[in-house]
């Protein structure tokens, strides 16, 4: 979890890591254009000289930011997967249930959703960020495929269903980062994904029908 700007600004002496964390918070707040040495120094109450005692320039800071975010994100993804295994939820249904109980942003930590969105925007113009995101996404997709196969071992399109799972979870955290998370149709999207997985594992099963109304879903539960 990243500290807050106030926590960092309150420190008497900064190390190299503090500049990286403060820059990541700036990225989450205002995008890559907010990561300027003069702006970071002014906002943190430090001097540019303090920055240059740790980094030769802005490009070195950007490299460090990507490396730090990647390390944190890979560790977070591994923690989530270990948690799901410990609780018996390393399945398609399990992760969807766990994510619904936790709510938007609960796995991503402070500023997590905003930071990942900012990283994805940055990655459109910077290969460093793009490579880091690709590594994280590959880990997520591989795990999602394993979750599908753990519940539906005969699924013929486990990787594709895993991709859909990641899009749903990313939608909760990134596309809809507010307290409400997914719109009302999100529940229906989850149900359709589960129906798709069942049908994919059983070719004789009927294709998914239209999503039930919220009232019908409540009656079923």
ABEGO torsion letter per residue (X at the ends): XBBBAAAAAABABBBAAAAAAAAAAAAAAAEAAABBAAAAAAAAGBBAAAAAAABAEAAAAAAAAAAAAAAAAAAAAAAAAAAAAAAGABBAAAAAAAAAAAEBGAAAEBGAAAAAAAAAAAAAABAAAAAAAAAAAAAAAAAAAAAAAAABAABABAAAAAAAAAAAAAAAAAABABAAEBBAAAAAAAAAAAAAAAAAABAABBBBBBBBBAAAAAAAX
